[in-house]
Amino acid sequence: MPAASYPNISLTSDRFVYALFLGLLVWLPMPLGSNRPWAWHLLELITFGLCAWWVALHWRGSVTAPTALREGRTAVMCLLLFAGVMLLQLLPLPVELIALLRPFDAQLETGSWAPVSVDTQTTWMHARTTLAFTALAFLTLALIRTPGRLRALALALLISGTLQAVYGSLMTLSGSEYGFFIKKQHYLGNATGTFVNRNHLANYLILCIAAGTGLLLSDLYQRSAKSWQESGRRLLDTLLGSKVRVRIALAMMVIALVLTRSRMGNTAFFFSLLATGFIWLWLTRRITRGSIILLISLVVIDSLIVGAWFGFDKVAERLEGTAFTKETRDEVNRDTWTLIKDQPLLGSGAGTYFEVFPRYRQQDIPIYYDHAHNDYFQFVVEHGVLGCLPLLAFILLSVRQAIATMRQRKTLQFQAMAFAPVMVVIALLLHSTVDFSLQIPANAATVVVLMTLAWVVRYMPRMKQSRS
């Protein structure tokens, strides 16, 4: 890309900020999905520090704000409003108002003041982490401003997912069963990578596969070969070039996904890949032999060959053998819904599900639940309808930008990378009904980055040269 396509922007002044940003994305899933207080604090320290560094460069005139950052301020504002509701939950309010917002708490003294959150320390930690996610969205818009950086971001997620896949598969197939430097206590015989829960690894792999699929689509040839010599050259380029390495990485992630034995994780993956593939072909009008073969091969090869070798039949057995009489998630949803109806507006406070749900749990639920195993319900319990509206707006507006990119932009790379946020949303629509992957910081952070990517590909300056 000629430098003239990006006027008044230095491509090297913030290279260290950019490199640390990519390194952070690879690091996040490693320490148990960053689902520990010390990992939250590290995430906050790095993201706030990188934002301050970039702002300082901008203030000195070393970098200027790209178009995506200016146009994507709506996305950042949505996340800021989401965090703002958490801060509102910390403010002391008259107990008469609290009694209306939180009627299940009868221990409030008349005339006193109290916050909406039943655990202000936990809510404050979640508010800081959400601000860190907002910082990640800001950095994505500010740093990913050239096609080369866009490709590098997708490669970073591809590498991160492949590392998780290889490690998780080796631990399972070898019988070593180690997580993040500790012996696994749960999900023995299932791939978990450096996560604790197999479902959380499955969700993270789907996110990385979405980015990798966009990367693979961006390398499609845009016209048919005109001679057998050109066909041979393309075949050799495919076998020896970057395409085969990306394809192998995707296959390794699918192997690990199957080895997680996650029922909804595998279901969400295959359905979202198929659905997004059809959407992409329909909107981009790139219905070529190469694109159709690629999308079909992603599903057929991975499901029939890789799955048959590495245990897809066991996932099917788990699906067929699921006994709803043995599952208690329906009962949890029932009691969670009662909790939602008692405090619909502002919720009980971010991160407080573990504290308020026992007050509603009935006797037919014998075990303790610290999460709802349903992201929709848990978000409404903790944040209320008012808190969930900005988050919903962020998702819907990002999908709108991705769809607009597929339909209106002509550059293949931008259309291809718009594949990722759409696939992520479709997968989460399914997976979040039975799991709480968005409560895991590494997964939530990666989702925020991929959703923000929809704004990047919508407004990045057009690439003049195209792949033949």
C-alpha positions as CSV (number, residue, x, y, z in Angstrom):
1,M,0.0,0.0,0.0
2,P,1.5,3.3,-1.0
3,A,2.2,5.6,1.9
4,A,0.1,8.3,0.2
5,S,-3.0,6.2,0.9
6,Y,-2.6,7.1,4.6
7,P,-1.9,10.8,4.7
8,N,-0.4,12.4,7.8
9,I,-0.1,9.1,9.6
10,S,3.3,7.7,10.7
11,L,3.4,4.0,10.3
12,T,6.2,3.4,12.8
13,S,5.7,5.9,15.7
14,D,3.4,3.6,17.6
15,R,4.9,0.3,16.6
16,F,5.9,-0.7,20.1
17,V,2.4,0.0,21.4
18,Y,1.1,-2.1,18.5
19,A,3.5,-5.0,19.2
20,L,2.5,-5.0,22.9
21,F,-1.1,-4.9,22.0
22,L,-0.7,-8.1,19.9
23,G,1.3,-9.7,22.6
24,L,-1.4,-9.0,25.1
25,L,-4.0,-10.8,23.0
26,V,-1.8,-13.9,22.8
27,W,-1.1,-13.7,26.6
28,L,-4.7,-13.3,27.8
29,P,-5.9,-16.9,27.5
30,M,-2.8,-18.4,29.0
31,P,-3.2,-17.8,32.8
32,L,-6.5,-19.7,33.2
33,G,-8.3,-17.5,30.7
34,S,-7.1,-14.5,32.8
35,N,-9.9,-15.4,35.2
36,R,-8.0,-14.6,38.4
37,P,-7.8,-11.3,40.2
38,W,-4.0,-10.9,39.6
39,A,-4.6,-11.5,35.8
40,W,-7.5,-8.9,35.8
41,H,-5.1,-6.3,37.4
42,L,-2.4,-7.1,34.8
43,L,-4.9,-6.7,32.0
44,E,-6.0,-3.3,33.4
45,L,-2.4,-2.1,33.9
46,I,-1.3,-3.0,30.4
47,T,-4.4,-1.7,28.5
48,F,-4.6,1.6,30.4
49,G,-0.8,2.0,30.0
50,L,-1.0,1.3,26.2
51,C,-3.8,3.8,25.9
52,A,-2.0,6.5,27.8
53,W,1.1,5.8,25.6
54,W,-0.8,6.2,22.3
55,V,-2.6,9.3,23.6
56,A,0.7,10.8,24.5
57,L,2.0,10.1,21.0
58,H,-1.1,11.6,19.5
59,W,-0.8,14.7,21.7
60,R,2.9,15.2,20.6
61,G,1.7,14.9,16.9
62,S,3.6,11.6,16.3
63,V,0.4,9.8,15.2
64,T,-3.0,11.0,14.1
65,A,-6.4,9.4,14.7
66,P,-7.4,7.1,11.8
67,T,-10.9,7.3,10.3
68,A,-11.9,4.1,12.1
69,L,-11.2,5.7,15.5
70,R,-13.3,8.8,14.7
71,E,-16.2,6.8,13.2
72,G,-15.9,4.1,15.8
73,R,-16.4,6.4,18.8
74,T,-20.0,5.1,19.0
75,A,-18.7,1.6,19.8
76,V,-16.4,3.0,22.5
77,M,-19.2,5.1,24.0
78,C,-21.5,2.0,24.2
79,L,-18.8,0.2,26.2
80,L,-18.3,3.3,28.4
81,L,-22.0,3.4,29.1
82,F,-22.0,-0.2,30.0
83,A,-19.2,0.5,32.5
84,G,-21.0,3.6,33.7
85,V,-24.0,1.6,34.8
86,M,-21.7,-0.5,36.9
87,L,-20.3,2.7,38.5
88,L,-24.0,3.8,39.1
89,Q,-24.5,0.5,41.0
90,L,-21.8,1.7,43.4
91,L,-23.4,5.0,44.3
92,P,-25.2,5.3,47.6
93,L,-29.0,5.8,47.1
94,P,-31.9,6.3,49.5
95,V,-33.1,3.0,50.9
96,E,-36.6,3.7,49.7
97,L,-35.3,3.7,46.1
98,I,-33.1,0.6,46.8
99,A,-36.2,-1.2,48.1
100,L,-37.9,-0.7,44.8
101,L,-34.8,-1.7,42.8
102,R,-33.8,-4.6,45.0
103,P,-36.9,-5.8,47.0
104,F,-35.4,-9.1,48.1
105,D,-33.1,-7.3,50.6
106,A,-35.2,-6.6,53.7
107,Q,-32.2,-5.7,56.0
108,L,-32.1,-2.0,55.0
109,E,-32.7,0.6,57.7
110,T,-35.2,3.3,57.0
111,G,-33.6,6.7,56.3
112,S,-30.2,5.2,55.4
113,W,-28.4,5.1,52.1
114,A,-27.1,2.0,50.3
115,P,-25.7,1.1,46.8
116,V,-27.6,-1.0,44.3
117,S,-24.8,-3.6,44.3
118,V,-24.9,-6.2,47.0
119,D,-21.1,-6.6,46.8
120,T,-19.4,-3.2,45.9
121,Q,-15.9,-4.6,45.9
122,T,-16.7,-7.2,43.3
123,T,-18.7,-4.8,41.2
124,W,-15.8,-2.3,41.3
125,M,-13.4,-5.0,40.1
126,H,-15.8,-5.8,37.2
127,A,-16.2,-2.1,36.4
128,R,-12.4,-1.7,36.1
129,T,-12.1,-4.8,33.9
130,T,-14.9,-3.5,31.6
131,L,-13.0,-0.2,31.3
132,A,-10.0,-2.3,30.3
133,F,-12.1,-3.9,27.6
134,T,-13.1,-0.5,26.4
135,A,-9.4,0.4,26.2
136,L,-8.9,-2.7,24.0
137,A,-11.6,-1.4,21.7
138,F,-10.0,2.0,21.6
139,L,-6.6,0.4,20.8
140,T,-8.1,-1.7,18.1
141,L,-9.5,1.3,16.4
142,A,-6.4,3.4,16.8
143,L,-3.7,0.8,16.0
144,I,-5.2,-1.4,13.2
145,R,-5.0,1.2,10.5
146,T,-3.3,-0.6,7.6
147,P,-4.0,-3.9,5.7
148,G,-0.7,-5.2,7.0
149,R,-1.7,-4.6,10.6
150,L,-5.1,-6.0,10.0
151,R,-3.5,-9.2,8.7
152,A,-1.1,-9.3,11.7
153,L,-4.0,-9.1,14.2
154,A,-5.7,-12.1,12.5
155,L,-2.4,-14.0,12.6
156,A,-1.9,-13.2,16.3
157,L,-5.3,-14.7,17.1
158,L,-4.6,-17.6,14.8
159,I,-1.3,-18.3,16.6
160,S,-2.9,-17.9,20.0
161,G,-5.7,-20.4,19.1
162,T,-3.2,-22.8,17.6
163,L,-1.1,-22.7,20.8
164,Q,-4.1,-23.5,22.9
165,A,-5.2,-26.2,20.5
166,V,-1.8,-28.0,20.4
167,Y,-1.3,-27.7,24.1
168,G,-4.8,-28.9,25.0
169,S,-4.7,-31.8,22.5
170,L,-1.2,-33.0,23.7
171,M,-2.3,-32.9,27.3
172,T,-5.4,-34.9,26.5
173,L,-3.9,-37.5,24.1
174,S,-0.8,-38.0,26.2
175,G,-2.7,-38.3,29.5
176,S,-0.5,-35.7,31.2
177,E,-3.6,-33.6,32.0
178,Y,-1.9,-30.3,33.0
179,G,-3.5,-26.9,32.7
180,F,-1.6,-23.7,33.4
181,F,1.4,-25.2,35.3
182,I,-1.0,-27.1,37.6
183,K,-2.5,-30.6,37.5
184,K,-6.0,-30.7,36.2
185,Q,-8.7,-31.5,38.7
186,H,-11.7,-31.4,36.4
187,Y,-12.6,-32.4,32.8
188,L,-10.0,-35.2,32.7
189,G,-9.9,-36.7,29.3
190,N,-11.2,-33.5,27.7
191,A,-9.1,-30.8,26.1
192,T,-9.1,-27.6,28.2
193,G,-5.8,-25.9,27.1
194,T,-4.8,-23.4,29.8
195,F,-8.4,-22.8,30.7
196,V,-10.2,-24.5,33.6
197,N,-13.4,-25.3,31.7
198,R,-13.5,-27.2,28.4
199,N,-16.4,-25.1,27.3
200,H,-14.4,-21.9,27.7
201,L,-11.6,-23.3,25.6
202,A,-14.2,-24.3,23.0
203,N,-15.5,-20.8,22.9
204,Y,-12.1,-19.3,22.6
205,L,-11.2,-21.6,19.7
206,I,-14.3,-20.6,17.8
207,L,-13.2,-16.9,18.1
208,C,-9.8,-17.7,16.8
209,I,-11.2,-19.9,14.0
210,A,-13.4,-17.0,13.0
211,A,-10.4,-14.7,12.6
212,G,-8.4,-17.5,10.8
213,T,-11.3,-18.1,8.4
214,G,-11.3,-14.4,7.5
215,L,-7.6,-14.6,6.9
216,L,-8.0,-17.6,4.6
217,L,-10.8,-15.9,2.7
218,S,-8.7,-12.8,2.2
219,D,-6.2,-14.9,0.2
220,L,-8.8,-16.1,-2.4
221,Y,-8.0,-15.5,-6.0
222,Q,-10.6,-13.0,-7.5
223,R,-10.8,-14.5,-11.0
224,S,-10.5,-17.9,-12.6
225,A,-7.2,-19.1,-14.0
226,K,-6.8,-18.5,-17.7
227,S,-4.5,-21.3,-18.5
228,W,-3.3,-24.6,-17.1
229,Q,0.1,-23.0,-16.4
230,E,-1.6,-20.4,-14.2
231,S,-3.6,-23.2,-12.5
232,G,-0.4,-25.1,-11.7
233,R,1.2,-21.9,-10.4
234,R,-1.7,-21.3,-8.1
235,L,-1.7,-24.9,-6.9
236,L,2.0,-24.7,-6.1
237,D,1.5,-21.4,-4.3
238,T,-1.3,-22.9,-2.3
239,L,0.7,-25.9,-1.3
240,L,3.9,-24.0,-0.4
241,G,2.5,-20.6,0.6
242,S,0.7,-19.2,3.6
243,K,-2.6,-20.7,2.8
244,V,-1.6,-24.2,3.7
245,R,-0.2,-23.1,7.0
246,V,-3.4,-21.2,7.9
247,R,-5.4,-24.3,6.9
248,I,-3.3,-26.6,9.0
249,A,-3.7,-24.2,12.0
250,L,-7.5,-24.2,11.5
251,A,-7.6,-28.0,11.4
252,M,-5.5,-28.2,14.6
253,M,-8.0,-25.9,16.3
254,V,-10.9,-28.0,15.1
255,I,-9.2,-31.2,16.5
256,A,-8.9,-29.5,19.9
257,L,-12.5,-28.3,19.6
258,V,-13.7,-31.8,19.1
259,L,-11.5,-33.0,22.0
260,T,-13.2,-30.6,24.3
261,R,-16.3,-32.8,23.9
262,S,-18.3,-29.6,24.3
263,R,-21.7,-30.3,22.9
264,M,-22.9,-26.7,22.3
265,G,-19.3,-25.6,21.5
266,N,-19.1,-27.9,18.5
267,T,-22.7,-27.2,17.6
268,A,-22.2,-23.5,17.7
269,F,-19.0,-23.8,15.6
270,F,-20.5,-25.8,12.7
271,F,-23.7,-23.8,12.6
272,S,-22.1,-20.4,12.8
273,L,-19.5,-21.4,10.1
274,L,-22.2,-22.6,7.7
275,A,-24.5,-19.7,8.4
276,T,-21.8,-17.0,8.1
277,G,-20.5,-18.7,4.9
278,F,-23.9,-18.4,3.2
279,I,-24.2,-14.8,4.4
280,W,-20.8,-13.9,3.2
281,L,-21.4,-15.4,-0.3
282,W,-24.8,-13.8,-0.6
283,L,-23.7,-10.3,0.4
284,T,-20.2,-10.1,-1.2
285,R,-21.4,-11.8,-4.5
286,R,-18.1,-13.6,-4.6
287,I,-19.7,-16.9,-5.5
288,T,-16.7,-18.4,-7.2
289,R,-15.5,-21.9,-7.4
290,G,-12.6,-21.2,-5.0
291,S,-14.7,-19.6,-2.3
292,I,-17.4,-22.3,-2.4
293,I,-14.8,-25.1,-2.3
294,L,-13.0,-23.3,0.6
295,L,-16.1,-22.9,2.7
296,I,-17.4,-26.4,2.0
297,S,-14.0,-27.9,2.8
298,L,-13.9,-26.1,6.2
299,V,-17.1,-27.9,7.2
300,V,-16.8,-31.3,5.4
301,I,-13.1,-32.0,6.0
302,D,-13.1,-30.8,9.6
303,S,-16.4,-32.6,10.6
304,L,-16.1,-35.9,8.7
305,I,-12.3,-36.5,8.6
306,V,-10.8,-34.7,11.6
307,G,-13.8,-35.4,13.7
308,A,-13.8,-39.1,12.9
309,W,-10.2,-39.4,13.8
310,F,-10.2,-37.5,17.0
311,G,-13.5,-38.4,18.6
312,F,-16.4,-36.5,17.0
313,D,-18.4,-39.6,17.7
314,K,-18.0,-39.1,21.4
315,V,-19.4,-35.6,21.1
316,A,-22.4,-37.1,19.3
317,E,-22.8,-39.7,22.0
318,R,-22.9,-36.9,24.6
319,L,-25.5,-35.1,22.6
320,E,-27.6,-38.3,22.2
321,G,-27.1,-39.3,25.8
322,T,-28.0,-36.0,27.4
323,A,-30.7,-36.7,30.0
324,F,-32.5,-33.5,30.9
325,T,-33.7,-35.2,34.1
326,K,-30.1,-35.3,35.2
327,E,-29.4,-31.7,34.2
328,T,-30.2,-28.9,36.6
329,R,-29.6,-26.0,34.2
330,D,-33.3,-25.7,33.5
331,E,-34.1,-25.4,37.2
332,V,-31.3,-22.8,37.5
333,N,-32.8,-20.8,34.6
334,R,-36.2,-21.0,36.3
335,D,-35.0,-19.6,39.6
336,T,-32.8,-17.0,37.8
337,W,-35.8,-15.8,35.9
338,T,-37.6,-15.2,39.3
339,L,-34.6,-13.3,40.4
340,I,-34.6,-11.1,37.2
341,K,-38.3,-10.3,37.7
342,D,-37.5,-9.0,41.2
343,Q,-34.8,-6.5,40.1
344,P,-35.2,-5.9,36.3
345,L,-33.9,-2.3,36.0
346,L,-30.4,-2.2,37.5
347,G,-29.7,-5.7,38.6
348,S,-27.8,-6.7,41.8
349,G,-24.4,-5.5,40.7
350,A,-21.8,-6.7,38.3
351,G,-20.2,-10.0,39.4
352,T,-22.7,-10.7,42.2
353,Y,-24.6,-13.6,40.8
354,F,-22.8,-16.0,43.1
355,E,-24.1,-14.0,46.1
356,V,-27.8,-13.4,45.1
357,F,-28.7,-16.7,43.4
358,P,-28.5,-18.8,46.6
359,R,-31.4,-16.7,48.0
360,Y,-33.6,-18.0,45.2
361,R,-32.3,-21.5,44.7
362,Q,-34.9,-24.1,45.4
363,Q,-34.3,-27.5,46.9
364,D,-34.3,-29.4,43.6
365,I,-30.9,-27.8,42.8
366,P,-28.5,-29.8,44.9
367,I,-25.2,-28.1,43.9
368,Y,-23.8,-24.5,44.2
369,Y,-23.9,-22.3,41.1
370,D,-21.6,-19.3,41.0
371,H,-22.6,-18.6,37.4
372,A,-25.9,-19.0,35.6
373,H,-24.6,-21.2,32.8
374,N,-26.5,-18.8,30.6
375,D,-24.8,-15.5,29.7
376,Y,-28.1,-13.8,28.8
377,F,-29.6,-14.5,32.2
378,Q,-26.5,-13.6,34.1
379,F,-26.0,-10.3,32.4
380,V,-29.6,-9.3,33.2
381,V,-29.3,-10.4,36.8
382,E,-26.1,-8.5,37.4
383,H,-26.6,-5.4,35.2
384,G,-30.4,-5.2,34.7
385,V,-32.1,-4.2,31.5
386,L,-30.6,-0.6,31.8
387,G,-27.1,-2.0,31.9
388,C,-27.6,-4.5,29.1
389,L,-28.9,-2.0,26.6
390,P,-25.5,-0.4,25.8
391,L,-23.9,-3.8,25.4
392,L,-26.7,-4.9,23.1
393,A,-26.2,-1.7,21.1
394,F,-22.5,-2.3,20.8
395,I,-23.1,-5.8,19.3
396,L,-25.9,-4.8,16.9
397,L,-24.0,-1.7,15.6
398,S,-20.9,-3.8,15.1
399,V,-22.8,-6.4,13.1
400,R,-24.3,-3.7,11.1
401,Q,-20.9,-2.4,10.2
402,A,-19.7,-5.9,9.2
403,I,-22.7,-6.4,7.0
404,A,-22.2,-3.0,5.4
405,T,-18.6,-4.0,4.7
406,M,-19.6,-7.2,3.0
407,R,-22.2,-5.5,0.8
408,Q,-20.5,-2.1,0.0
409,R,-16.8,-2.5,0.1
410,K,-14.9,-4.0,-2.8
411,T,-11.6,-4.8,-1.3
412,L,-11.5,-8.6,-0.6
413,Q,-9.4,-8.3,2.6
414,F,-12.0,-6.0,4.2
415,Q,-14.9,-8.2,3.2
416,A,-13.1,-11.3,4.3
417,M,-12.2,-10.0,7.8
418,A,-15.9,-8.8,8.2
419,F,-16.6,-12.6,8.3
420,A,-15.1,-12.9,11.8
421,P,-17.5,-10.6,13.8
422,V,-20.6,-12.0,12.1
423,M,-19.5,-15.6,12.9
424,V,-18.6,-14.7,16.5
425,V,-22.1,-13.2,17.1
426,I,-23.9,-16.2,15.6
427,A,-21.8,-18.6,17.6
428,L,-22.4,-16.7,20.8
429,L,-26.1,-16.6,20.2
430,L,-26.1,-20.3,20.6
431,H,-23.2,-21.0,23.0
432,S,-24.3,-18.4,25.5
433,T,-27.6,-20.1,26.1
434,V,-25.9,-22.9,28.0
435,D,-22.6,-21.5,29.2
436,F,-20.9,-18.4,30.7
437,S,-17.9,-18.0,28.4
438,L,-18.4,-14.2,28.4
439,Q,-17.7,-14.1,32.1
440,I,-14.1,-15.2,31.3
441,P,-11.9,-12.2,30.7
442,A,-9.8,-13.7,27.9
443,N,-12.9,-14.6,25.9
444,A,-14.7,-11.4,26.6
445,A,-11.7,-9.3,25.6
446,T,-11.3,-11.3,22.3
447,V,-14.9,-10.8,21.5
448,V,-14.6,-7.0,22.0
449,V,-11.6,-6.9,19.7
450,L,-13.3,-8.9,17.0
451,M,-16.5,-6.9,17.2
452,T,-14.5,-3.6,17.1
453,L,-12.8,-5.0,14.0
454,A,-16.1,-4.6,12.2
455,W,-15.6,-0.8,12.4
456,V,-11.9,-1.1,11.3
457,V,-12.7,-2.9,8.1
458,R,-15.6,-0.6,7.4
459,Y,-13.5,2.6,7.5
460,M,-9.9,1.6,6.7
461,P,-8.6,3.4,3.5
462,R,-9.0,1.3,0.4
463,M,-6.2,-0.9,-0.8
464,K,-5.3,0.1,-4.4
465,Q,-3.6,-3.2,-5.4
466,S,-5.6,-6.4,-5.6
467,R,-4.8,-10.0,-5.8
468,S,-5.3,-11.6,-9.2
